């Protein structure tokens, strides 16, 4: 018997839009963005479809944030497929051994041994892109993207990132999680909380992208 929830054509469009946004930027869309993309008259119409998807068990709605939409694990696997397997299998069956990075000292590599607090073993299928490490989130500057203080951000290491993606960036002595925006030669690091100001990267600043966000583990241990 097929237990897959039956979705209307419109619900399927909304679900595909959510999955596509997460794949491109690492975060779900807002209600307003869903409404604009699909031609709804208001964000309330988008909310009605989201509530229907939640009732059918394919997404989870998180209160208190405009991007509080999570794909259930089965939905994520159906949308993205299993994560690519590494050439050398990690310990355990289909598991990744991911180091948890705590505070990062200025001028030192992210994965320096002194930064590693512990190692988590997680199912590879939880991630559409394979992460290299987990970073403990500090502060609430990314609250409206559903990234909260104490969460563990799964990060794929790399220097390249597209405008709109959520990145881990190093600016001077600080390592921060923000949404990257590039406009011509202007680079900005945008918070997802109106209480925080955007950071404009000035020419000559010591600025490096350390990686892009590919997943999130809630502080309580939930994906």
URVEN-V120759 format. One line per field, one symbol per residue. psi: psi as a letter, one per 20 degrees, with the letter a starting at -180 (. if undefined). Layout:
psi: ???
This chain:
psi: pojpqpqrhghhggghgghgghhgijqrrrghhggghjkqhrhhgghghghghghijirpppqjqikmpppqhhgghhghrqqppqhoprprokqpopqopcppqpjqqgkqhiiohrpqoqphiiphqprhrqpppprkikgijjorpiropppoqqipqqpiqpqpqpocjqpqprppppncippqoprloiiqqqopoqpiqnppphrqpjrppqhijq.
